[in-house]
Amino acid sequence: MATDYDAPRKTEDDSESIEALKERVPDKLSGSVDAEDADNPSGFELPGADLSDLDLDVVVLPAQEDEFTCIECFLVKHRTQIDHETSVGAICIECAA
């Protein structure tokens, strides 16, 4: 027997009216929203934000004996990542590819 998939389907769950559903489900848009959270809900600093008043505590270590600085990407990497060395410095595998 052929089935008409475009025909509207009625089930027992569809018998509730829209008004009954609205009463049962709370309105998410009418809730109170904190003004601070509404501006930046994820809590991340936005690009271009003025961060000049913040003090960052970062410990910077010099390159260790088993590390090198790639002369292409300027990242400090482990010696196992050296592709080849030049007269100026070493180039990592990623930059050599």
SVG drawing of the C-alpha trace seen along z (x, -y; Angstrom):
<svg xmlns="http://www.w3.org/2000/svg" viewBox="-7 -50 84 52">
<polyline fill="none" stroke="black" stroke-width="0.4" points="0.0,0.0 1.4,-3.4 2.0,-6.0 1.4,-9.7 4.2,-11.4 2.9,-14.9 -0.4,-14.2 -0.7,-15.8 -0.2,-13.2 -2.4,-13.2 -1.4,-11.5 -2.7,-11.6 0.1,-14.0 -1.0,-16.6 -4.4,-17.0 -3.1,-19.7 -3.7,-23.3 -1.0,-25.9 -2.3,-27.7 -2.0,-24.6 1.6,-24.2 2.4,-27.8 1.1,-27.5 3.1,-24.3 6.4,-25.5 7.9,-28.6 8.7,-31.5 12.4,-31.7 12.4,-35.2 10.5,-36.8 13.1,-35.8 15.3,-38.3 18.7,-38.7 21.7,-40.0 22.9,-43.1 26.6,-42.1 26.0,-38.7 23.9,-40.0 26.8,-42.1 29.3,-39.2 27.6,-35.9 30.6,-33.7 32.9,-35.7 35.7,-35.9 37.6,-39.1 36.5,-40.6 39.0,-41.5 40.2,-45.1 39.3,-45.2 41.5,-47.6 43.7,-45.3 46.2,-47.9 45.1,-47.9 45.7,-44.2 48.9,-42.7 49.8,-39.3 52.0,-37.0 54.0,-34.9 57.2,-33.1 59.4,-33.2 62.0,-30.5 64.9,-30.7 65.3,-28.0 66.5,-24.7 69.4,-22.7 67.1,-20.3 65.2,-23.1 65.8,-25.4 64.1,-28.4 63.0,-28.0 64.2,-30.8 61.0,-30.6 58.2,-30.6 60.1,-31.7 58.6,-29.0 60.7,-27.2 60.6,-23.5 62.2,-20.3 65.4,-19.2 63.6,-16.2 61.6,-18.7 64.7,-20.0 64.4,-19.4 67.8,-21.0 70.2,-23.5 71.5,-26.5 74.3,-28.9 71.8,-31.3 69.9,-28.7 67.6,-25.7 64.3,-25.2 61.6,-23.0 59.9,-20.1 56.6,-22.1 58.3,-25.1 60.4,-22.9 57.3,-21.1"/>
</svg>
